[in-house]
């Protein structure tokens, strides 16, 4: 006889897993319910997930550099940044020109005309540098309006 098995337990979602936060009634909002459901899964923070394993190994490597460094450089870890950033953070601070295709609603998920789901973790660099942190790792999920195929998905992870 076949006994039904219970579904494996789901990992808890992160603090940014609030779809209503991304599905705003704003004319510039182009985030679909599916994309909103992907935000806050925090795969990079799950110790047994392949992305979490890779993140951990990279962080361990940079920690070893810190402990072996003659200048006592310590890398600060930023792995829980808000995925909603401003256009200033995502584009202007990084000198991405106003007419760059990456700014277009066809390429970027906008919450409002001034806020969006980050298209890269570089969107956090200027705030960290301004705060005086000059050695850091930034890891998180990023979102781009890519067509889904064998090598593209609209949500993926970056670490820099």
N, C-alpha and C positions, 0 to 999 in steps of 0.2 A: 504494500500500500504506500501511496505517496502522501507524506505529511507536508502541509504547507509550511513554509518557513517565513519568519518575520523579515520584513525589509531591514537592511542594515540601518543603524541609527544615523541620522543626519547630523553633521557638525553644526554647531550653533552659528548663526550668521553674525557678522560684525555690526558695529554701531551705525554704519552708513547704509545698512540694508533696509531702507525705508522707501519703497517705490514711490509713494505719494510726494516725496521730496523732489523727485525728478520729473514728475508728470504735472507740471504747472500749467495752468490755463493762460499761457502767454503766447502771443502770436509768433514769437521766434522759437518756441519750444518744438523740437523735432525728435524728442526721445520717445521711443515706443515702449509699451508695457514690457515687452521681452527684454529690452536693454535695461530698463529700470530694475527688472528682477535679477539682473546679473551683478548689479552694484552691491558691494558689501559682502560678497561671499568670502573674501579674505583667504583665498586659496594659498597665497604666499605665506600666511601665518599658521597654516595647518602642518604640524610636524611630520605627518605621514604622507602628505600629498607631494608628488614629484616637484612641484614648484616650491613648496615649503622646504623640501630637502635641499634643493639647489641654493635657495636663498640662505639657508643656514650655513652651508659649506662656504659660500662666498663671504658671509659675515665672519665666520671663523678665520678665514684666510686674512681678512683685513685686521682682525683682532691680533693675529700672530704678527703682522707687520708692526702694529702698535707696540707690542711687547718686545720686539726685537729692534726697535728704532732708537737711534741715538738722540733724536730730537723730541722723543716722547709724544709723537703725533698720535692722537686718539681719534678714531673715526666715530662720529656720532651716527646712530642709526635712526632713520626716519622711515617707518614702515606702516604708519597708520594715519597718513595725511588724508584730509578731506578730498574726495575725487572731484568735487565742484570747485573750480577755480575761475578767476576772472579772465577776460580776454587780455587784459594787461599782463597777467602772470604767464599765460600760455603763449602769447604771441609778442606783444610789445616789448616786454622785458628781455626777450630773447632775440630782438631785432628782426623778427619775421615781418616782412613788408605787408602793408595793408591789402595789397592785391594778390597775396600768396594764395594759391588754391586750397591750402590746408585750412584757411579761415572760412571757406565757403560752407554753407549749411549742407551741402552735398557731401562734405568730408568730415564735418564736426557735429557732435551732438550738443545743441544749445538748450539750456534751461530757460534763459532769457536772452535778450540781445547783448547783455554784458557778462553773463556767467555761462559756463559750459562744463561738460565732463572733460577732464584733462585728456589731451591727446598724447601726452608724454609726461613722464615724471620730472622732466626738466622744468616744468611749470612751477616747481617748488624751489628751484635753485636760488632765485633772486632773494626770496624771503629769508632763506637760511644764510646766505652770504651777508645780507644786510644785518642779520642778528648777530654776526660775528663768528659764525661757524664756518670754518674754511676747509674742514676735512670731514666728509660725510658720505653715507650711502643712503640713497633714497630708492625705495622699492614700493611698487603698488600696481594696481590694475589700471589700465588706460583704455580709452574708447575711441574708435574711429569708425566712420560710416563706410566700412569696406563691404564689398560683396563677399558672401561666404563661398569659399571654395577650398581646395585641398591645402592652401597655404595662408588663407586669410579668414579671420573671424573678427567681429566688431569689438570684442573685449579680449585683451591679452595683458601680459605683465611685462614690466620693465624694471631694471635695477641699474642705477648709475651712481 
